[in-house]
């Protein structure tokens, strides 16, 4: 878990594509990973992640999650069922 945080800090310094919103979203996911005792994948919902990442709109949330997927920081497996959480695998 701590290793993932250190690797991320190194990557964000070099990755010019990332904005503060990408970083905030990723840190929210790391927080949930820590709560999950470092076990990947983490189950998430936007109702939990959005306040942690300080994101106010659903389209913005989806944009930054998709960017993190595209940039190779996470694997995202959305759940389209209202009572089932989505899964995120944090890539070390």
C-alpha angles and dihedrals in degrees: 000000000000089000090058090053092051092047091049092051090053093047096049092054089059101035108086092183092073123093128193088265092058089049093048092049092048092047089052088053091048089052090054090047089054090050087051088057092251094298116146132244103047121204111228142174127199089236088066100036099045097062091043091052092041091239116151105187132056095224090053091050091052092047094056094042089051091047091052088052092048092047091051101248098117144010110227124200107184122207115216091193113100094221098042122079124231120242129233125191112201109219112220 
